Amino acid sequence: MSACFEVTTPQKAPPKRLHEQVIFLSDRPRTLAFHTECRAATGAENRYRSRSGMKHMSNSRQKGLREGRPSTLGATLEKGGVNFAIFSAHASAVEICLFGPDGKTETDRIPLPEYTDQVFHGWIPDIQAGQLYGLRVQGPYAPDAGHRFNANKLLLDPYARAYHGNLQWDPSLFGYILDHPDKDLSFSTGDSAPFVPKAIITDPTRQDFSRPHRPWRDSVLYEMHVKGYTKEHPDVPERLRGTYAGLADPVLLKRIRDLGVTAVELLPVQSFVTDKYLSDKGLTNYWGYNTIGFFSPDDRYAHEPDQAIQEFRQLVRACHDAGLEVIMDVVYNHTAEGNELGPTLSFKGIDNASYYRLMPDEPRYYINETGTGNTFNLTRLNCIRFVADSLRYWVNEMGVDGFRFDLGTILAREADGFHNDATFLRVCRQDPVLSQVKLIAEPWDVGPGGYQVGNFPPGWAEWNDKFRDTVRDFWRGDAHADVLAPRLLASPDCFNHSGRRTWAPINFVTAHDGFTLMDCVSYNDRHNEANGEDNKDGSSDNRSCNYGAEGPTDDPKIQAIRWRQCRNMLATLFLSQGTPMLLAGDEIGRTQQGNNNAYCQDNPISWIDWAVPPEGEDLRAFVQRLTHLRSRYPILHRSRFLMEAYNRDLDIQELTWVNANGGTMLPDEWKTAQCFGLMIDGRSQPSGIRRRGADATVLLVFNAWEDVVKFTLPETGEGQWKMLLDTNQPEAGADIEKQVFSQKHVYLVTGRSVLALELVGRDPAPRSS
């Protein structure tokens, strides 16, 4: 039977009893049923005990306690004290627990005196920056009704900017008694305070940032992990490796910028938890997709843990000084508290029924559209406000330039499913801060109708997994021109609607989850044994090919094709319309030893090994060549979608698909061709705005056949074709431009290779008559 707390108001209650349970310093009438005594409906003894000998409030603080204000949630440092405001629609009381500098000794326990618009609030005097604190929240423990209040659990303030100490797994972290036959219907009286971090009062100093403001059309993203990128980097001082400060090293940032990228996309850096399952196996939540502190940079990555805020800001400033934007990967779809059997760390104990999506007919259980146990309830305004407040904080106070939203479909999932005008998306679009930064959705989740690629509203970019899958399929010989063609043009079948631009799809071949680029050409199957799940975790749909040997090999022929296939996929990525995203380390041939789900590997499996072979350095130079060409030819990243329409006024065909004979692709060729060309005539500028290099005519040739193909360069009336790139000649670099060919020249395209050519020696763009 459920240990449901019944709320009663006794006729007479001993003063001490009232003091131990809930203290209200205002006699204003309440509009909800408050507890002045809690008793279990089952007849069990009182479940919340005040610790004997603990001070509830110092005399000075008692005299100076004020009602404060509910408008600014969290803890706000002001002259002479701190304003606390905690949202909870179903709690009966909230207490602020102050701790000494060691985080172990509780010195004061202060009930917030007022309750306005579902917010408990109060102003407490004599608190300064650096003060440690936590929350205890009282209310019904009624899991069957969706309520899991347990004031024996010290809770993290969701709005805290920083935390002191680390989470230590202990049975007291759970609101119920572990191994009890009633599971979460039982009630734990263990005090969790010794085992949880304490929130820190921080100074809300206003920050100003000089941002690069890179246009979307010119953006190139670089996905990286703060620790994994710097842990073994020789340019980073050893004491700073694996930290924000290490990544901020000017030499390192120049190397990143010289690669040609414009923004770093950081895997989660908000405070996160390594769940007990991994901790028990001696593993960690390396990727960080298990957030609990949505306003605080994780101090694991700080050289000085108590300086995490300052070090992260310094990283952002250093990136900006180097011309790089900073995009954060954020996880607002779930929290680290898991399902009904998970710990009570913050939201679950503050107001479980408001913060999480619960099963409508069985609110004891959580709707799990994330695969992690719970789903944050972004259908409720309090949750939307929380997320918007968090995002604005990271923009205004920490300087970030954009966000990538993990499992983004959940952001737009209303009670009846996905809506591209969902409340949260509308909030972002009208918000004066959030509407001005880059917003990227991972447009899927594991819920019904979760796959929503192309369906987010204008203003949003989206990870385009169709590009990833198609490019991998094409280069291993499993797809043809008809499938690859739309991916080269920014996937207009998905994104060319509602006034969206070609930058909306974030094209990628690899990302943090899945094989690295080198592993894509080195392994047929995953090798995740190190994860401790008998190699059953991670995707089995890798669309990879090892070309004759599983994993490392000394065979020079296999090695040669692997490096060329890396170049082919990178060339396809950077020469396509859309916004390219490069996984850090792919530019040097990084491997994870075949592990396609290294989320728990905080070790050399995930850390980038910068001791690369000559082929790796050559690949880096090749990527630089690609980013240079992309920047040099705006036609390769047009804002508007390319069209196949004929411009009669200018006598220009903007887009032509070319077969190996140099003619226009025929209808019956599309489903069989694995060697074809794309010719783009940049003289057709629909907007009339001309950019340097925009008038160029470029020919791209893709040959996925294993054999050489005789490809006739198309006839255009005048000019010659200058070679810009051949993935079979990576060593040529810029010197390849010395190779010039006449129209109708038959070029021998090496099996499995990409060409890029420019038409030179023709008249300027024709004028309309």
Secondary structure, DSSP 4 states (H G I P E B T S, - for coil): ---PEEEE--SS--HHHHHHH------PPPSS---SEEEETT-PPPS--PPTT--S--HHHHHH-B---SSS-EEEEETTEEEEEEE-SS-SEEEEEEE-TTS--EEEEEE--EEETTEEEEEEES--TT-EEEEEEE--EEGGGTEE--TTS-B--TT-S-EES-----GGGSSS-TT-TTGGGS------GGGS-EEE---------------GGG--EEEE-HHHHHTT-TTS-GGGTTSHHHHT-HHHHHHHHHTT--EEEEPP-EEE---HHHHHTT----S---EEEEEEE-GGG-SSGGGHHHHHHHHHHHHHHTT-EEEEEE--S--TT-STTS--SSHHHHHHHHHB-B-SS-TTSB--SSSSS--B-TTSHHHHHHHHHHHHHHHHTT---EEEETTGGGGGEETTEE-TT-HHHHHHHH-TTGGGSEEEE----SSTT---TT-SPTTEEEEEHHHHHHHHHHHTTS--HHHHHHHHBT-HHHH-STT--TTSEEE-S--SSS--HHHHTT-SS---GGGSSTT-SS-S------TTSSS----HHHHHHHHHHHHHHHHHHHHSBSEEEEETTGGGT---TT-S--TT--STTTS------HHHHHHHHHHHHHHHHHHH-GGGG-SSPP---EETTTTEESEEEE-TTSSBPPGGGTTT-SEEEEEEETT--TT----TTTT-EEEEEEE-SSS-EEEEPPP-SS-EEEEEEETT-GGGGGGGGG-EE-TT-EEEE-SSEEEEEEEES---PPPP-
